[in-house]
Amino acid sequence: MIKINRILLCTAALLACGSAFAQWPSRPVRLVVPFPAGGPSDLLARPLALGMSENLGQPVIVENKGGAGGVIGVDSVAKSAPDGYTIAFNNCSSLAISPYSLSSIPYKVDKDFALITAVARVPEVLVVNPQLPVNTFAELIAYAKANPGKINFGSAGSGSITHLAGELLNVEAGVQLVHVPYKGAAPAVSDLLGGQVQMAILDVPVVLPHIRSGKFKALAVTSDRRSGALPEVPTTVELGYPKVTSDNWYGLVVPAATPGDVVKRIHAAAMAALRAPALIEQYDKVSAVPMPDTPQEYAAFIASEQAKWSKIVAKIGFKE
């Protein structure tokens, strides 16, 4: 009789749990952006959160949690309750670069997350403070060679794509740019405006207003294609540096044990948001390209990016 009662209790608990997830979401959902407010990830995450809110019938609230090139915020999601109420807006660095550029990270990409979808690809652009006496990419390289160690470049954090892009340029161009890490792109932009650093390679969205206002000079897009928002700026490929490419990208992940039905709901909401004309138009204005795909396609994409960046990390000899 005791055994039967236990079975009945377990069955009831499972049914209650299933019922709870069938009603998901019944309260607001958090979207953790692993960088400070005002950065490129923040600019892309907020329109996505709004679109997902409309589909889910509950608010999707952006929470900024910066540090370690995105690792801290993404790790907080890996360790959160696997109930679908906490989603990470992951960046390229946290899933494809940090596992190779950092001596240790607090999660395993292939074990601790359920993948939802890629969100967007964003080209990066090399910008300088106007006080630096250069007007072209060629002039920058010449000046850097004549003044080794005298140009500081800011990044969104050690081991981030914005850091590795600068180190890659050091190797390919034979220069000695000095890395200055920040806790996200927004504070790096702030110090570039103030002249504390002279250069940065950052996502187009976060520096575009300053390029258009003349506060930054855009010298090259680190991509194999020009940016729609900056059609006049040549690419590093055009300028003779085909290996200096660093398109950034973002995606969505949740804790690995999140129930499959909840993962499907999150995926469906993300697909609806990413395919909405209003979001596509918003992303296009800052040169971001939506990348809605399946979890399986996202897994294959991450694997290809890990293969690319692990080789680059090994080539430049970076490890922190």
C-alpha positions as CSV (number, residue, x, y, z in Angstrom):
1,M,0.0,0.0,0.0
2,I,2.9,2.4,0.9
3,K,4.5,1.6,-2.4
4,I,1.3,2.3,-4.3
5,N,0.9,5.6,-2.5
6,R,4.4,6.7,-3.4
7,I,3.7,5.8,-7.1
8,L,0.5,7.9,-7.0
9,L,2.3,10.8,-5.4
10,C,5.1,10.7,-8.0
11,T,2.6,10.5,-10.8
12,A,0.6,13.4,-9.4
13,A,3.9,15.5,-9.1
14,L,4.8,14.7,-12.7
15,L,1.3,15.6,-13.9
16,A,1.5,18.9,-11.9
17,C,4.9,19.7,-13.4
18,G,3.6,18.9,-16.9
19,S,0.6,21.1,-16.3
20,A,2.8,23.9,-15.1
21,F,5.0,23.8,-18.2
22,A,2.0,23.5,-20.4
23,Q,0.9,26.9,-19.1
24,W,4.4,28.3,-19.7
25,P,5.0,31.2,-19.4
26,S,2.8,32.3,-16.5
27,R,5.1,35.2,-15.5
28,P,7.8,37.5,-17.0
29,V,10.8,36.0,-18.6
30,R,14.4,37.4,-18.2
31,L,16.7,37.9,-21.1
32,V,20.2,38.2,-19.7
33,V,22.5,40.4,-21.9
34,P,26.1,39.7,-20.8
35,F,27.3,43.3,-21.3
36,P,26.4,46.7,-19.9
37,A,23.5,48.7,-21.2
38,G,24.1,50.7,-24.3
39,G,26.4,48.3,-26.0
40,P,25.7,46.5,-29.4
41,S,24.2,43.4,-27.7
42,D,21.8,45.6,-25.8
43,L,20.8,47.4,-28.9
44,L,19.9,44.1,-30.6
45,A,18.4,42.3,-27.6
46,R,15.8,44.9,-26.7
47,P,13.8,44.8,-30.0
48,L,14.0,41.0,-29.9
49,A,12.7,41.0,-26.3
50,L,9.8,43.2,-27.4
51,G,8.9,40.9,-30.3
52,M,9.1,37.8,-28.1
53,S,6.9,39.4,-25.5
54,E,4.2,39.9,-28.0
55,N,4.3,36.2,-29.0
56,L,4.6,34.8,-25.5
57,G,2.0,37.0,-23.9
58,Q,4.3,37.9,-21.0
59,P,7.0,40.6,-20.7
60,V,10.5,39.6,-21.7
61,I,12.7,41.8,-19.5
62,V,16.3,42.6,-20.5
63,E,18.8,42.2,-17.6
64,N,22.3,43.5,-18.2
65,K,25.1,41.5,-16.5
66,G,28.5,42.3,-17.9
67,G,32.0,41.0,-17.3
68,A,34.7,38.7,-18.7
69,G,33.7,39.2,-22.4
70,G,30.2,37.9,-21.8
71,V,31.2,34.8,-19.7
72,I,29.8,36.0,-16.4
73,G,26.3,36.7,-17.7
74,V,26.1,33.6,-19.8
75,D,27.3,31.5,-16.8
76,S,24.6,33.0,-14.6
77,V,22.0,31.6,-17.0
78,A,23.8,28.2,-17.2
79,K,23.4,28.0,-13.4
80,S,19.8,29.3,-13.2
81,A,16.7,27.2,-12.8
82,P,16.0,25.2,-16.1
83,D,12.4,26.4,-16.3
84,G,12.6,28.7,-19.4
85,Y,12.3,31.9,-17.4
86,T,16.0,32.8,-17.8
87,I,17.4,33.1,-21.3
88,A,20.9,34.2,-22.3
89,F,21.5,36.5,-25.2
90,N,24.9,34.9,-25.9
91,N,27.7,36.5,-28.0
92,C,30.3,34.9,-30.2
93,S,33.0,35.2,-27.6
94,S,31.2,33.4,-24.8
95,L,30.5,30.2,-26.8
96,A,33.1,30.2,-29.6
97,I,36.2,32.0,-28.3
98,S,36.4,32.0,-24.5
99,P,36.7,28.2,-24.3
100,Y,40.0,28.5,-26.1
101,S,41.3,32.0,-25.1
102,L,40.7,31.7,-21.3
103,S,42.5,29.3,-19.1
104,S,39.2,28.2,-17.6
105,I,35.5,29.0,-17.9
106,P,32.8,28.0,-15.5
107,Y,30.6,26.1,-18.0
108,K,30.9,23.6,-20.9
109,V,29.3,24.8,-24.1
110,D,28.3,21.4,-25.2
111,K,26.8,20.2,-21.9
112,D,25.4,23.1,-20.0
113,F,23.1,24.8,-22.6
114,A,20.1,24.0,-24.8
115,L,20.5,26.0,-28.0
116,I,17.6,28.0,-29.3
117,T,18.8,29.9,-32.4
118,A,21.3,32.3,-33.8
119,V,19.9,35.9,-33.6
120,A,22.0,38.1,-35.8
121,R,25.4,38.6,-37.6
122,V,27.0,42.0,-37.1
123,P,30.1,43.3,-38.9
124,E,32.8,45.1,-36.9
125,V,34.5,48.3,-37.9
126,L,37.9,49.7,-37.0
127,V,37.5,53.2,-35.6
128,V,40.0,55.7,-34.3
129,N,39.8,58.9,-32.3
130,P,40.2,61.9,-34.6
131,Q,43.2,63.1,-32.5
132,L,45.2,60.1,-33.9
133,P,47.0,61.6,-37.0
134,V,45.7,59.0,-39.5
135,N,42.9,59.1,-42.1
136,T,43.2,55.7,-43.8
137,F,43.9,52.1,-42.8
138,A,47.3,52.2,-44.6
139,E,48.2,55.4,-42.7
140,L,47.2,53.6,-39.4
141,I,49.5,50.7,-40.1
142,A,52.4,53.0,-41.1
143,Y,51.9,55.1,-38.0
144,A,51.7,52.0,-35.8
145,K,54.9,50.6,-37.2
146,A,56.7,53.9,-36.7
147,N,55.3,54.2,-33.1
148,P,55.3,50.7,-31.6
149,G,53.4,50.4,-28.4
150,K,51.9,53.9,-28.6
151,I,48.4,53.1,-29.9
152,N,46.0,51.6,-27.3
153,F,43.0,49.8,-28.5
154,G,39.9,49.2,-26.4
155,S,37.8,46.0,-26.4
156,A,34.7,44.6,-24.8
157,G,36.9,42.3,-22.6
158,S,39.9,40.0,-22.7
159,G,39.3,37.1,-25.0
160,S,36.3,38.8,-26.7
161,I,36.0,38.9,-30.4
162,T,36.8,42.7,-30.2
163,H,40.1,41.8,-28.4
164,L,41.1,39.0,-30.7
165,A,40.4,41.1,-33.8
166,G,43.0,43.6,-32.6
167,E,45.6,40.9,-31.7
168,L,45.0,39.3,-35.1
169,L,45.8,42.7,-36.7
170,N,49.0,42.8,-34.7
171,V,50.1,39.5,-36.1
172,E,49.0,40.0,-39.7
173,A,50.3,43.6,-40.0
174,G,53.4,43.3,-37.8
175,V,52.4,46.1,-35.5
176,Q,52.3,46.4,-31.7
177,L,48.9,47.8,-30.7
178,V,48.4,47.7,-26.9
179,H,45.2,46.0,-25.6
180,V,43.0,47.7,-23.0
181,P,40.1,45.5,-21.9
182,Y,36.7,46.9,-20.7
183,K,33.6,45.2,-19.3
184,G,31.7,45.7,-22.5
185,A,31.7,47.8,-25.7
186,A,29.8,50.8,-24.1
187,P,32.6,51.7,-21.7
188,A,35.2,51.1,-24.4
189,V,33.4,53.6,-26.6
190,S,33.2,56.1,-23.8
191,D,37.0,56.0,-23.3
192,L,37.6,56.2,-27.1
193,L,35.5,59.3,-27.1
194,G,37.6,60.7,-24.3
195,G,40.9,59.8,-25.9
196,Q,42.0,57.4,-23.1
197,V,42.4,54.8,-26.0
198,Q,43.0,55.7,-29.6
199,M,41.4,52.8,-31.5
200,A,38.9,50.0,-31.3
201,I,37.4,47.3,-33.4
202,L,33.7,47.2,-32.4
203,D,30.3,46.2,-33.7
204,V,28.9,48.7,-36.2
205,P,25.7,49.5,-34.2
206,V,27.5,50.8,-31.1
207,V,29.9,53.2,-33.0
208,L,27.7,54.2,-35.9
209,P,26.3,57.4,-34.4
210,H,29.8,58.6,-33.5
211,I,31.1,57.8,-37.0
212,R,28.2,59.8,-38.5
213,S,28.8,62.7,-36.1
214,G,32.5,62.8,-36.9
215,K,33.6,61.9,-33.4
216,F,35.2,58.7,-34.8
217,K,37.0,58.0,-38.0
218,A,36.0,54.6,-39.6
219,L,39.0,53.1,-41.4
220,A,38.0,49.6,-42.2
221,V,35.2,47.0,-41.8
222,T,36.7,43.8,-40.6
223,S,34.7,41.6,-42.9
224,D,34.6,40.2,-46.4
225,R,31.7,42.4,-47.4
226,R,31.0,46.1,-46.9
227,S,28.5,47.3,-44.3
228,G,25.2,48.5,-45.6
229,A,25.3,51.2,-43.0
230,L,28.9,52.3,-44.0
231,P,29.1,51.6,-47.7
232,E,32.0,54.0,-48.2
233,V,34.2,52.2,-45.7
234,P,36.5,49.5,-47.3
235,T,36.9,46.0,-45.9
236,T,40.1,44.5,-44.5
237,V,39.8,42.0,-47.3
238,E,39.8,44.8,-49.9
239,L,42.8,46.4,-48.2
240,G,45.0,43.3,-48.4
241,Y,44.3,41.7,-45.0
242,P,42.0,38.8,-45.8
243,K,42.7,37.0,-42.5
244,V,41.7,40.0,-40.4
245,T,38.0,39.3,-40.4
246,S,35.8,39.3,-37.2
247,D,32.1,39.4,-37.9
248,N,30.4,39.2,-34.5
249,W,27.2,37.3,-33.9
250,Y,24.6,36.7,-31.2
251,G,22.2,33.9,-30.2
252,L,19.9,32.5,-27.6
253,V,20.6,29.7,-25.1
254,V,18.9,28.3,-22.0
255,P,20.0,25.9,-19.3
256,A,20.5,22.4,-20.6
257,A,17.8,20.7,-18.5
258,T,15.0,23.1,-19.8
259,P,12.0,21.0,-20.8
260,G,11.7,20.4,-24.6
261,D,8.2,21.9,-24.8
262,V,9.5,25.1,-23.3
263,V,12.5,25.2,-25.6
264,K,10.1,24.9,-28.5
265,R,8.0,27.8,-27.2
266,I,11.0,30.0,-26.8
267,H,12.2,29.1,-30.3
268,A,8.8,29.8,-31.9
269,A,8.7,33.2,-30.1
270,A,12.2,34.0,-31.3
271,M,11.4,33.0,-34.9
272,A,8.3,35.2,-35.0
273,A,10.3,38.1,-33.7
274,L,13.2,37.7,-36.0
275,R,11.0,37.4,-39.0
276,A,8.9,40.4,-38.2
277,P,9.3,43.3,-40.8
278,A,9.7,45.9,-38.0
279,L,12.6,44.1,-36.4
280,I,14.3,43.3,-39.7
281,E,14.1,47.0,-40.6
282,Q,15.5,48.0,-37.2
283,Y,18.4,45.6,-37.5
284,D,19.1,46.8,-41.1
285,K,19.6,50.3,-39.9
286,V,22.6,49.3,-37.9
287,S,23.9,46.7,-40.4
288,A,22.8,43.7,-38.4
289,V,21.5,40.7,-40.3
290,P,18.9,38.4,-38.6
291,M,19.9,34.7,-38.5
292,P,16.8,32.7,-37.5
293,D,17.6,29.0,-37.6
294,T,16.9,25.7,-35.9
295,P,18.7,24.5,-32.7
296,Q,20.5,21.9,-34.9
297,E,21.6,24.6,-37.4
298,Y,22.8,26.8,-34.6
299,A,24.8,23.9,-33.1
300,A,26.5,23.4,-36.5
301,F,27.2,27.1,-36.8
302,I,28.8,27.3,-33.3
303,A,31.0,24.3,-34.1
304,S,32.2,26.0,-37.3
305,E,33.0,29.2,-35.4
306,Q,34.8,27.3,-32.6
307,A,37.0,25.6,-35.3
308,K,37.8,29.1,-36.8
309,W,38.6,30.9,-33.6
310,S,40.4,28.1,-31.8
311,K,43.0,28.2,-34.7
312,I,43.2,32.0,-34.5
313,V,43.8,31.9,-30.7
314,A,46.5,29.3,-31.2
315,K,48.1,31.3,-34.0
316,I,48.4,34.5,-32.0
317,G,49.4,32.6,-28.9
318,F,46.8,34.2,-26.6
319,K,45.8,32.6,-23.3
320,E,44.5,34.3,-20.2
